[in-house]
Amino acid sequence: MQNERPALDDVRILDASRGIAGAVAGMAMGDVGATVIRLEDHADTDLPGAVAWHRNKTIIPRDAGRELVAGSDLIITSDSETAHFLGLDVEGEPSIGPVHLHLPEWCEDLDLDPHTRERMVAADYGVARRQTSFGGGPVDGVYPFLAYMHGTWGATAGIAALIGRATTARGQRVVVDSLHGSMVAAITTMLVTPGEPLPDTSVGPGGPNPTFGTYRCADDEWLFLGALGAKFQDIAFDHLGTLDILTDARIDGVRENLYHPDHRDWVRSRLAEAFLQQPRAAWLAELTEAGCPVSPVGDRDDWLDHPQVAALGLRLEFDDPLVGPAVIGGPGVDLSRGGLGTPRPRRLVESAAWPERDEPSAPPALHSITGTGPLDGIRVLDLGTVLAGPYAGMLLSALGADVLKVETTKGDEMRLRGYGIARGQRGLGIDLRDPDGYTAFLRLVEGSDVVLDNYRPGVLERLRIDDATLRQTNPDIVTTSITGYGAGGPLGGSPGYDPVVQALTGIMKAQGGEAEPVFSTLAINDVAVACLAAYGTVAALYQRAVGRGGQHVESTLATAATYMQSGELVRYADRPPAEVGGRDYPGPHPLSRFYRCADGWVRLHLRSSESAARAGLIADADDDRLVAQLETTLAGLTTAQAADRAAAVNGVATRARDFREVVNDAEHLASGHVVELVWPDGNSTQLPHRLASFSEHQPHDVLRATGHGEYTREILSEAGLSTEEIEKLVESGAVVVGEPMYSVAGVGYR
């Protein structure tokens, strides 16, 4: 076949990064076939996650990197010193040769281990304050989710720039910093309406909706109830014997009242009492048979043994040169026609050279670069609904693609609450079950490059829009599908929900530790699978750009949950245990955790109790009294004063900001990271704006949410349909013509 070789076959990546994000970016590129040579970073070599993050890489001493620059196609850096060592400029004019993917770390001049730096990022950019808890204060995450997203989105942007380089022969500098990565991860909640309060986070670790949360059963085991919406709520209430909740005068049949602040506590108590009547296995069997989404709260240490992991090919085993036999999670995507490289362990050598490859007889001619991103000229038909599908389309739009939001004539049920993750698209409403609507859709496919969906397995075939069918219309099309668990295995074909998968794969239990499981306020599996879908799509588009035809890309929520625990799931003999949290988890150590100050919270990190004493934060170094002393002292200081005292002894104290502080930060507004989106009615929302910067492209305008069918006529006309054909479709109801989306200020997702 045309494209049996891996997607990035013959692409040379020099990974000169430090920290987790850069390591993950290099891993992602190696997974789709790139040749990756890494310059050794001793700070992460001994981390258990390095076994996974450095698979498919050849690792050489840092001083040996300069000679590899000239032959590189893409170079990854994360600090200015290394970039300058390699002859790269992080701010001036970029080279037109390789792509320079710069992933700057938060406060790179601070000497912090990778996991502590992650905690500071979460504090500074509002993520820690947004996690729900009992007390409502910031929560320390036990997973480096922000770094994982930073690296994965960085790889996506870097591969997109390689597509541009393949067609224009020009490299460029791509910058994805830690705030970009945090925004990509927190996109569903980083929405602020001026003048309105931020959501109350003191609702417990199970979140604000009692029908969509965790419950303890009679045998002391936990499950997650995913009864989101009237259909599933009715099923759950019926089997729990709590149907009277809906007829209670306080609810009066209004579903929104179930999670109203005045009612959610007593509703949750009623459900909690009901779940205590049976052991977990009985509830799982009963509710699953009835069709209500439910999942056990699993242990992450068991996840790689789950038969669904085997069905998805996500369990990898090999002999690592440093730790011996190891088990790790697999790649974040599957490409059906070749596309993935063969997994192998990292290789440590003293020197390395790029492998030989066929070079063009003459250098390719330079072409001008146009558009707002390297995917300029790429058209995407995004059939995605709810969250993961539309968000994948938005990410491709942020890279410069022309993305069309293809909805049914009824519209996406989440188009209002999910407006923040479906921006930068033009809306088309069409009935694919109508013969004329289907024919018109195929006309769109003829002129498109990507078709993206997040339907359950089998739906595409029923609608006759599966990969094999669409390839008859457009042989070079890239099709990308997101599902819950894929089509095979014991969970194959089941509907997927982010928190259900959080529970199943051990994420909730790990964050809660010995206490209650914690429902991550970050829709981590949804946003991760969307980013992975975008990453797989650009890898497939690169494969097509170099003449190896189209491709089918797949990812699942289960895959995303495995990928987002890549460091924590690694197994080998005598590995240090991965961190677990606890109730309202403040941090792993008295000297490294959150503390309340006079004007808010700080994330403190000090080197020793002696340095805490020198800073005047404690009177003595009694380990048993550290927390009490620090709580007392810091309560009398402002966050700025705490930061000054910590810095004086080579420590760090970062204010735990909320999202309102982040989106109103003058520096972030000036840099274009965040923006105020003004709606047609004059209301506004402050939210993430530019998710990456490209040296050779003009920044894009504010990405807006499209109205249902707002661009229907325009899109069909671009596909070659006549005015008469379009009006016939409108009159028959095969397509919908709508208005722009007006204000949804104040509406949030989670």
N, C-alpha and C positions, 0 to 999 in steps of 0.2 A: 504494500500500500504506500501511498504518497508519504505518510507521516508516521511511520513506525518508529522513527527515532524520537528520543525525548524532546519535549517542547523547546528547551533551551540548549539542545545539543550543540556543542562547539562554542558556546558562550563562555567567556573567561571572566570570572568574578574574583577580585582581590578583596578579601574581607580583612580590613585593617581596623575594625571597630573594637571598642571596649564595652563591656556591659552586656546586659541581656538582649536589648532591642536589636543591636547590630548582629549578635550571634544568631538570633531568630531569623532576621532578614536573610542572612547567608544560608541558613538551613532551608528556608523556603525556596530559595533559588536552586540550591542543590537538589532538592526533592523533585524538581521538574527538569533535571538533567544538566544543569550548568556545571562546569568545572570550577570548583571553589578552592582557592588557596587562602588560608588564613594565617595572619601574623599572630603569633602566640601572645596571649594576654594572661599572665599568671593569676590575675584576680579572679578569673572565672574557670580556669582549667580544672580546679579541684572541686567545683560545685557539682553536685550530682546531676543537675540538669545539663551540664556540658556533654554528657554521653549522648543525649538526644540532639542538642543544639548544634553540635559539631559533626554529626554524621555527614558522610559524603564529602568531608573536607580533608585536605592535606594541610597540616599545620607546620609552619616553619618559624625559626627565630625572627623576632621583630626586625632586627637589623638587616635581614636579607630581603626586605620587601621592595626596596627602591628599584631594583633591576627588573621587577615584574610589571612596573607601572606601564611601560610603553606598549606591552602586548595585551593589556587588559581591555575588556569591553566595558566593565563597570567596576568602580572602586567604592567600597563602603568605608566611611569614617564616622567617628562619633565625637572626636575632640579636635580642636584646632592644632594642637601640637603635632599630632600624627599626620594630619592633612598637610601641614607645612613640611614635615619630614619627607613626605612623598612628592613634594613639589606641587601641591594643590592649594588653591585659594578658596577659602570658604565665604568670601564676600566680594572679591573683585571679579574681573572678567574670567569666565570659565574657559577651559580648553575645549576646542571643538572635537577632540579625539574621543576619549572614553566618557561614559556617563559617570558623574561623580555624585553618588548618593550619600548625602551627609545627614546623619541622624544624631544631632547634638543632644547630649544628655543634660538633664536638669543640673544647673550650677556645676559645670564640669570641673571647676577649680577646687571643689570640695572633695576631700579624701573620704569617700563613703563606699561601703560594700554595696553590691548591686541591689540587694533586697532592702537595705535601709534607704537607698536613694529612691526606690519605688514608693516607700512609705511617705517620703517627703513630697514626691510628685502628687500623690493622692491627697495630701494635706493642702498643698499650695493651690491645686487646681479644683478643689471643691468636692472631689469624689468621696473622701472620707466622711465629710459632713452630710452627704446625701443618703448614706446607708441607714436604713431603719434599724431601730434598736429600742430597748426599754427606756433608756435614759435620754435619748435624743442627741447625745454628743457624738463626736467623730468616732469611727470604728476603724481599727487597723486591719487591713486585709492580709490574709495569710498566703494569697496568691499574687504574683506579679502580673496581674491582668493587664495593667496599663503598658508595661514593657512588652508583653506579648503582642498587644495590638499595635504598639508603636513599630515594632519590627515587621509585623505582617503587612501593615499598611505601607511602611517604607519599601518593602519588597515589591508591593503592587505598583507603587508610583515609579520605582526604579525600572521594573520590567516595561511599564508603559513608555518610559523614556527610551528604552532599547528599541521599542517598535518605531518610535520617531527616528531613532538613529538608523534603523534598517532602511527607512524610506528617504531620509534626507542626508545621510552620511554625516550628520552632526551630533556630537554629544552635547551634554549640558549638565548644569549643576541642579540637582534636585534636593531640596531641604525638607525633611519631615522631622520636626523637633518633638520634644516630649509633650508640649501642649497640644500639638496636632494629634499625637497618638492618644492623648487623654480625651480629646474631643471626639475622636472616632469611636472610642469606647463608651463615652458617656452621652452620646448624641440623643438618646431618648429622654434624658432627664435634664440636660443643660439648656433649659428653656425658661426664661425669666420674663414675666410681664411687669412692666413698671407700675408701681403703685399697688401691686397685689402681693400678699404674703407668700413666702416659699412654703412648700408642703411640710406638714408636721412629720418629723421623722421619729417621734417618740411613740410609735404605734406597735412596737415589738419587732423581733427579728423575722416574724412571719409575714410582714408587710401589712398594708392597710385594708386588704379585702379578705374578710373571713371565709369566703367560699373559694379562695385561691391562695391556700397557705398550708402550713404544716400542722399535723396533729399526732398526739401520742395515743397509742392503742392499749388494749387491756394487758398485753404482754410486755409493755414498756418499750415497744418498738415504734418508730415514727414512720409516717407516710406523708406524701404531699397530695392534697386534694386540688385538682385543676378544674373546678366547676366554674369556668368563666362563661357567662351568658345564661340566658333563661333555660335553654334546653338542658344543659348539664346541671344547673342548679336544681331544677325540678327532679331530675334523676337522683341526685345526691340527697336532697331533703326527703324524698320518698323512702329511700333505703335506710336513712338514718332515723326515720320516724320524727322528722322535724318540719313537716309541711306547714304546721301551724305558724311557723315564723313568718311566712308570707302573708297570712291573714291577720297577724297581730296588728293592732291599730297603729303601732309605731311605724310599721313598714307599709301596711295598707296596699300590698301588691306592687309597690314601686321599687324596682330592683336596686336603683341607685341608693335607696335608703339602707340597704344591707351593709354598705361600707361608709355610711355617713358617720362623722365623728360622734354623734350622739347615740348611735346604735351599734356600731361594729363590735364593741366590747361584749355586750350581752349576746349578740348573735354568735360571736366566736365561742363564748362560754357554753352556749347551748350545743353547738357542734362538738366542742371538746368533750362534753359530758357524754354525748352519743357515741363518739368513737371509743370511749373507754369501756364500752359494753362488749366488744369482741377483740380477739387478737388481730394483729395486722394482716396475716395471711388470709383470714376470713374476709376482711374488708376489701383487700385487693382483689380477691376472686369475685366477690359479689358486685363491686362497683365496675370492674373491668367487663364482666359479663353483661352488665346493664348498659355499657357504652359510655361511662363517665371517665374522663381522664384522671388517672391516679397512678402514683408510683411509690415504691418503697424509698425511704431515705437510705441510700446505700453507703458503703464504705469505699473510698477511692482506692484503697489497697486491693480491693477485689475486682475493680472495674476491668482491668486488662484480661481477666479470666472469664469475663461475660461472653456467652456465645455470640452476642451481637457484634462484639469487637472482632471476633474471628470472622464473622460473615462479611464485615466491611474491610477486612484485610488490614486492620489497624494495630495488630500486635506484631512487633518486630523483635527478633532475637539475633544477637551476634556477639562475638568476642571483642570487647573493647580493649585497646592496648594498655590502658591504665587500670581498669577495674575488673577485667576479665569478663566472663559470661554475663550478659545484661539483657534485660527486656525493656523495651520502650514503646511509646505510641507512635503511630505511623503518620504519613503525610496528611495535610489538611484537605486535599482534593483528590479526585480520581479522574483521569483522562482516559476515555474509552479506547482511543486509537493511538496506542503508544502514549507518549507525553510524559511519563514519569521515569525517572532514573532508577537504577537498581540500588536499593539501600545497602550501604556498607559502613563500617565503623570509621571513626576518624583515624587518620594516619599521621604520626609525628615523625618528621624527618629534619635533617639539618639544612637541606636546600631543595628547591624544586624549580622546574621549568614548565612553561606552558606546553601542552601536547601539540604536536603538529596538526595543522588543518589546512584544507584547501583554501588558498587566498585568491581573490580576484586578480586577473592578469593586469588590470589597470585600476587605480584607485577610483571608487565611485564618485560621480560628480556631486558637488555640494548643491543642495537645494534649500531654499528659504523655508523657515519654520513659521507656521501660521497658527491661529486659534489661541484658545485659552489653556490648552494642555496638549500633551502628546497624543491623545486619542481624537484630536480634531479630524473630522471627516468620517469617523466611525459612527454608525447609527445602530442603536440598541432598541429592540422592542421588549419592554419590561412588562410582563404579564403578572408580576408578583403582587401579592396581596398581604395585608396586615403589616408585617415588619421586615422580615429578612429579605424578601424579594424586592420590595420598593427601595430598601436601604442599599442593596447591592447596586441597583440602578443609579441611585444618588451618588454613590462613590465613583461610578464610571463617569457620571456627569461632571464630578469634580475634577476628573482627569481630562476633560475636554470633549467627551462624547456627546452626541445628540441623542438624548434618551427620550423615548416616547412611552408614557404611562398608559398601557393598554388595559382598560377596565371593561367589565361587563356593562350592560346597559343599566344595571342597578347600582353600579359603582362599588368601589372597595369599602367594605364595612368599617375599616379603620382610617379612612381618608381624613377625617377631622382630627381624631386623637393622635393619629400618626403623621400629621403634616410635617413634623420636624425631620422625619427620616425619608420623605418622598419628594424632596425639593429638587429643583433643577431639571424638571421633566415637563414635557408637553402632553396634555391629556387627550386621550381618545376613548370614547365609549362605543363598544361594538359587541354585537351578539354573534359569537363564533358558531352557535348552533343553527343560525339562520344561513341558508345556502348562499345568499348574496353577501351576507356579512363575512362568511368564511372565504368566499372568493376574493373579496376586497382585502382581507387579511393576507392572503397569499400574495397579492400584489405588493403589499408592504414588505413581505419577506423577500421578494425578488430584489429589492433595493436596500436591504439591511445587512448588517454584518453579524449581529448577535441577537438571539432570542433567549430571554431569561424568564424563568418561572420558579415558583415554589409550590406547585401542586403536589398532592399525594400521588404515589405511584399508581399508574393506570389511567389517570385523568387525561394525560396528554394523548394517549392512544385513543381514548373515547372521543376526544375532540378532534382527532386527526391532525395534531400539531406536534407530534413527537419528532425526535431527531431524524429518523429514517424517512418520514414523510416530508418534512421540510427540506431535506437534502435533495429531494426530487425537484423542488422548485429552485433551490439555491445550493448547488453542490459544495460551495465553500463556506457555508454558514457555520458559525460557532453557536452551539446551543448549550445553555447552562441551566442545570436543575438543582434546586435545593429541596430536600425532604427531611423528615424527622429522623428516619433510621435506614433509609434505602429501601430496596424492594425485597431483599432476601433476609434470612435469619429469623429468629423467633419474634422479633419486633418489626420485621419488614412490613411496610405498608401501613403501619400505625400512624395516627396523627402525631405531630410533634409540637410540644410547647416548651419554651425555654426553661421555666422553673421545674417542670416535670423531669427534664433531662438534668438540670442542676441537681435535683434530688437523687435520681437514679445513679449518677456517675460519681457521687461522693462529695461534690462541691459544697453542698449545704452542711453536711456533717463535719467536714474538715474545718469550716469557718466557725461552727458552733462548738467544736471540741466536745467536752463532757456535758455541756449545757444544751439548750435547745438548738436545733438546726437553724441555719441562717439563710434566708431567701435573699440572694444578691439583688440589690436595687439596680445595679447595672444589669441590663438584659443581656448578660454576657454571652450566652450561646447564640442568641439571635444576632447580635452585632458581629460576633466572631464569624458565624457562618456566612453572613453577608459579605464581610471583608474577604473571607476565603473564596467565595464565589467570584468576587471581583478579581482576586489574585489569579485564580484558575482561568478566568476569561482572558486576562491580558496575556497570560502564558500561551493560551491557545491562539490569540491574535498575533503574537510574535511568531509562532510556528507558521501561521498562514502568511505573514508578511514576508517570510524568507522562502516562500514557495512550496510549503509542504501541506497545503490544503486545510480544510476545516477540522473541527474537533467537537466532541461532546464532553462537557465538564460536569462533574457531580460533586456535591458536598452535602453533608447532613448535620443536623444538630448534634447527633451523637459523635460525629467526627470532630465537630468544633469543641465539644466538651473534653474530648481526649487531647486535642491540640492545645487547648488552653490550660491543660494540666501537664504539659510536656515535661517540665522539670520535676514535678511532684510525683509522677507515675513511674519514673525510672526505677528499675530494680536491679540490684546486684548484691553480692555478698557483703555484709557489714556496712551497707550504705547508712549514713546518718538519717534518722527519721525526718520526714517532711514536717514542717511546722503545722500545728493545729491551733485553733483559736479558743474562744470561750465566750461567755455571756458579755455582751457589749465590749468586746475584746479591745483593750486599750493599747496593747503592744506586748512584745515578748519578754521585756525586762524592765525593772524599775527605772533604769537609766536610758531606756529606749522605748518610749510610749507617749501617749497623749496625756496632757494635764490641762486642767482649767486654770485660766489666768483671770485677771480683773476685768478684761475686755474681750474675752473669748477663750479659744483653746490654742495650744501649741503642740506640735509633734517634736518632742525632745529627743536628742541623741547625744549622749556624753560618753567619753572614752573610759572613765573609771569613777568610782566614788570619790577618789582623791581630787579629780578635776571638778567634781560637783562641789566639793568643799571649798576649793580655791575660788570657784565662781560665787561663793556666798549663798549657795542654794541649799546646803545642808550644814548642820552643826557638827555632826560626827559621821563616821563611815560605817555605822552599824547597819549591816545588810537588812536586818529585820525591820528597821525603821526608815529605810530609804523612801518608800512610797509616801508615808505619812509626812516626813519632813519636806519632801519635794512638793506635795500637795499644799502644805501650809505656806511655804515660801512663795511658790508660783501664784497662788491665789491672790497675793498682795502685789504682784507685778503685772504690768501690761505685757502683751505679747511682744511688743518691740523691746521692752526692757529685758525680757527673758531671752530674746534672740541675742541681744548685746552681751549678756552674761555668758551664754553658751559659747559664742564666738570667741570670747576672750580666753577660753581654755581649749580652743580647737575643737569645740563641739558645734552642734547645730540645733536651733529651735525655730521651727517654721510655723507661722500662723496657719491654723486650719481654717481656710476661707470657705465661705459658702458660694454657691453659683452666682448670686447677685454681685458679690465682690469681684468674682472672676470676669464676668461679662462687662462690668463697668470699669475694669482696669484700663487706664489711659494707654498704657503700653500695648496691651492686647488689641485695643481698638485701632491704634495707629498702625500696627503691623498687619491688620486685616485678619487676625485670628478669629475675632468675634465682630458682630455687627448688629445694628438695630434694624429689624425688618419692619417697615411701615406697611400696614394693610390698607386696602382701598378705602376703608371707612375711617382711617386716621389712627386707629389703635396700633400698637406696636408690640413686638416680641424681640427680646435680646437673645441671640443664639450663636452657635458656631458658624463661621463663615468660610474662610479658605482653609482647606485641610492639608495643603502642601504648597510649596512654591517651586516654580520652574524658571530657571534663568532665561530661557529662550521664548517664553510665552507671556502674553499679557494676562494679568490677573482677571479672573472671571467676575462678573457682576454678582449681586446678591442672588443666591439660589432661592427661587420662590416655589411655593406649592401651587400646583395647577388645579384648576377647576375641573370637575367631571365633564369630559367632552369639550373642554374649552377650545381645543385646537383641532377638533375633528375635521372640519372642512379643509383647513390648511394642510393637514397631514395627508388626507386622501388626495387632494390636488397635487401635492408633491409626488405622490405615488403614480400619477398619470391618469387618475380618474377625471372624467369630464364633469362640468357643473351639473349636467343632466343626470349623470350616474350618481353623483353625490346626493342630489336632492331626492332621487328615488329611494336611496338608502335611508335618508332621514324620514321621509314620509312613511316608509314601511316599518319603521322602528328598528331596523337592523343596526343603525348607529344612533348615537345620542349627541346632540349639540348643546353645550352648556355654557355657563358664565364663569368668570374668574372666581376663585375662592376668596370670599370675604373674610373678615376678621375671625380668627379662632383664638384670639388672645386669651390667655388664662387656662387653655386646655392642655393637659399633659398626658403622657403615656403611663408612667408608673410612679 
